[in-house]
Amino acid sequence: MGNSKTKIHIPPEQLEEYRKISGLSDKEVRDFLDVFLSEYPSGEVIKEDFVEENIKTHGGHLQMWNHIFDVLDKDGNGLFDAKDFLIACNIGVNGTPEEKLYFAFKVYDIDGNGYIDYFEFSQLFHFTFGNFQLSDNSIKSEQDFLVEDKELSEKCRRIFQRLDKSERGKISMPEFVHGLRDDPVMIASFTLF
């Protein structure tokens, strides 16, 4: 296949624009764009293709990947493009622990209501930590989802309870960030980068 050492040519004015919007160095912009363009040679991908490709490649389900796309599509134009990718990479590379966790919270809050309920948490927890393959039609109830791996489910339950300080059955953004920010292992586990 392709040579992983091949670098793309970016005109200086475009490199400057990418550097400004992303906060990344020239080298980081070039390296990340190499990765992005090897996956999406046109420099962008529409939501339907992004969702389909990620379900096929990584598993998960339609609602989850639609939501992840929406979080990544910073300008809301219906395309995940190089600019969106570089902004996300900057959070992963240069973001503070809090910034990384705020971003992760947005990913985990699948229904976008400002809270992560146990079902949302367990879906992404199992997906992230269990290499869990799940088709869109297989989610019927929380119990159907949680029977796949009892040990992983127990760990998920313990972490959720630890983060749910208010004991409401849902985690707010401050609970999520404050509960994880002092634990580098957990930050690395719960963030995309």
C-alpha positions as CSV (number, residue, x, y, z in Angstrom):
1,M,0.0,0.0,0.0
2,G,1.1,3.6,0.6
3,N,4.4,4.7,2.1
4,S,3.7,6.0,5.6
5,K,6.7,8.3,5.2
6,T,5.2,10.2,2.3
7,K,4.5,13.8,3.1
8,I,1.9,15.9,1.4
9,H,2.6,19.3,0.0
10,I,0.7,22.1,1.8
11,P,1.0,25.6,0.3
12,P,2.5,28.0,2.8
13,E,-0.7,30.1,3.1
14,Q,-2.8,27.0,3.8
15,L,-0.3,25.7,6.3
16,E,-0.4,29.1,8.1
17,E,-4.2,28.9,8.1
18,Y,-4.2,25.4,9.5
19,R,-1.6,26.4,12.1
20,K,-3.7,29.3,13.2
21,I,-7.0,27.5,13.5
22,S,-5.5,24.4,15.2
23,G,-2.8,25.8,17.4
24,L,-0.5,23.0,16.2
25,S,3.1,23.4,14.9
26,D,3.9,23.1,11.2
27,K,5.3,19.6,11.8
28,E,2.2,18.5,13.7
29,V,-0.1,19.9,11.0
30,R,1.8,18.1,8.3
31,D,2.0,14.8,10.3
32,F,-1.7,14.9,11.3
33,L,-2.8,15.8,7.7
34,D,-0.8,12.9,6.4
35,V,-2.9,10.6,8.6
36,F,-6.2,12.3,7.8
37,L,-5.6,12.4,4.0
38,S,-4.5,8.7,4.0
39,E,-8.0,8.0,5.4
40,Y,-9.9,10.7,3.5
41,P,-8.0,11.6,0.3
42,S,-10.5,14.3,-0.7
43,G,-9.8,16.1,2.6
44,E,-13.3,15.7,3.9
45,V,-16.0,13.1,4.5
46,I,-19.7,13.5,4.8
47,K,-21.5,12.2,7.9
48,E,-23.1,9.1,6.2
49,D,-19.7,7.9,4.9
50,F,-18.0,8.7,8.2
51,V,-20.6,6.8,10.2
52,E,-20.7,3.8,7.9
53,E,-16.9,3.5,7.7
54,N,-16.5,3.7,11.5
55,I,-19.2,1.2,12.2
56,K,-17.6,-1.2,9.8
57,T,-14.0,-0.6,11.0
58,H,-14.6,-0.1,14.8
59,G,-18.0,-1.4,15.6
60,G,-20.4,0.6,17.7
61,H,-23.8,1.8,16.5
62,L,-25.4,4.4,14.4
63,Q,-26.4,6.8,17.1
64,M,-23.0,6.8,18.7
65,W,-21.1,7.5,15.4
66,N,-23.6,10.1,14.4
67,H,-23.0,11.9,17.7
68,I,-19.2,11.6,17.4
69,F,-19.4,13.1,14.0
70,D,-21.5,16.0,15.3
71,V,-19.0,16.6,18.1
72,L,-16.1,16.6,15.6
73,D,-17.8,18.7,13.0
74,K,-16.9,22.0,14.7
75,D,-18.3,24.3,12.2
76,G,-21.5,22.3,11.7
77,N,-21.3,22.2,7.9
78,G,-22.0,18.5,7.7
79,L,-18.5,17.6,6.7
80,F,-15.6,16.3,8.8
81,D,-12.7,18.0,7.1
82,A,-9.1,18.7,7.7
83,K,-9.8,21.8,9.9
84,D,-12.1,19.9,12.2
85,F,-9.6,17.1,12.4
86,L,-6.7,19.4,13.3
87,I,-8.8,21.2,16.0
88,A,-9.5,17.8,17.6
89,C,-5.9,16.8,17.3
90,N,-4.9,20.1,19.0
91,I,-7.1,19.3,22.0
92,G,-5.5,15.8,22.2
93,V,-1.9,17.0,21.8
94,N,-1.9,20.4,23.5
95,G,-5.1,20.5,25.5
96,T,-5.0,20.6,29.3
97,P,-6.4,17.6,31.2
98,E,-9.6,19.7,31.7
99,E,-9.9,20.5,28.0
100,K,-9.5,16.9,27.0
101,L,-12.1,15.8,29.5
102,Y,-14.6,18.5,28.4
103,F,-14.2,17.2,24.9
104,A,-14.6,13.6,26.1
105,F,-17.7,14.5,28.0
106,K,-19.3,15.9,24.8
107,V,-18.5,12.5,23.1
108,Y,-20.0,10.5,26.0
109,D,-23.1,12.7,26.2
110,I,-24.7,11.0,23.2
111,D,-28.2,12.5,23.6
112,G,-26.7,16.0,24.1
113,N,-28.7,16.8,27.3
114,G,-25.7,17.9,29.3
115,Y,-25.5,14.7,31.3
116,I,-24.0,11.3,30.8
117,D,-26.5,8.7,32.0
118,Y,-25.4,5.2,32.8
119,F,-26.5,3.7,29.5
120,E,-24.5,6.3,27.5
121,F,-21.5,5.8,29.8
122,S,-21.7,2.0,29.6
123,Q,-22.0,2.0,25.8
124,L,-18.9,4.0,25.3
125,F,-17.1,2.4,28.2
126,H,-17.6,-1.0,26.7
127,F,-16.7,0.2,23.3
128,T,-13.6,1.9,24.5
129,F,-12.3,-0.6,26.9
130,G,-13.7,-3.9,25.7
131,N,-13.2,-3.8,22.0
132,F,-16.9,-4.4,21.9
133,Q,-18.6,-5.0,18.6
134,L,-22.3,-4.0,18.6
135,S,-24.6,-3.6,15.8
136,D,-27.3,-0.9,15.7
137,N,-30.1,-3.4,15.9
138,S,-28.7,-5.3,18.9
139,I,-29.4,-2.5,21.5
140,K,-32.7,-3.3,23.0
141,S,-32.1,-2.5,26.6
142,E,-29.3,-1.7,29.0
143,Q,-29.3,-5.3,30.2
144,D,-28.8,-6.6,26.7
145,F,-25.7,-4.4,26.4
146,L,-24.2,-5.2,29.8
147,V,-24.3,-9.0,29.7
148,E,-21.4,-9.1,27.3
149,D,-18.6,-8.9,29.8
150,K,-19.4,-9.0,33.5
151,E,-16.0,-7.9,34.7
152,L,-15.9,-4.9,32.4
153,S,-19.5,-4.1,33.4
154,E,-18.6,-4.2,37.0
155,K,-15.7,-1.8,36.5
156,C,-17.9,0.4,34.4
157,R,-20.5,0.5,37.2
158,R,-17.9,1.3,39.9
159,I,-16.4,4.2,37.9
160,F,-19.9,5.6,37.1
161,Q,-20.8,5.5,40.8
162,R,-17.6,7.2,41.7
163,L,-18.2,10.0,39.2
164,D,-21.9,10.4,40.0
165,K,-21.3,12.4,43.2
166,S,-24.9,13.6,43.3
167,E,-26.3,10.0,43.1
168,R,-28.9,11.1,40.5
169,G,-28.0,8.3,38.0
170,K,-26.3,10.8,35.7
171,I,-23.0,12.6,35.5
172,S,-22.7,16.3,34.9
173,M,-19.8,17.8,33.1
174,P,-18.2,19.2,36.3
175,E,-18.6,15.7,38.0
176,F,-16.9,14.1,35.0
177,V,-14.1,16.5,34.8
178,H,-13.4,16.8,38.5
179,G,-13.7,13.1,39.0
180,L,-11.1,12.2,36.4
181,R,-8.8,15.2,36.1
182,D,-6.3,14.2,38.8
183,D,-5.8,10.7,37.4
184,P,-3.6,10.6,34.3
185,V,-4.4,7.0,33.5
186,M,-8.1,7.8,33.5
187,I,-7.6,10.9,31.4
188,A,-5.7,8.9,28.8
189,S,-8.4,6.2,28.9
190,F,-11.4,8.5,28.5
191,T,-10.0,10.8,25.9
192,L,-9.5,10.2,22.2
193,F,-5.8,11.1,22.2
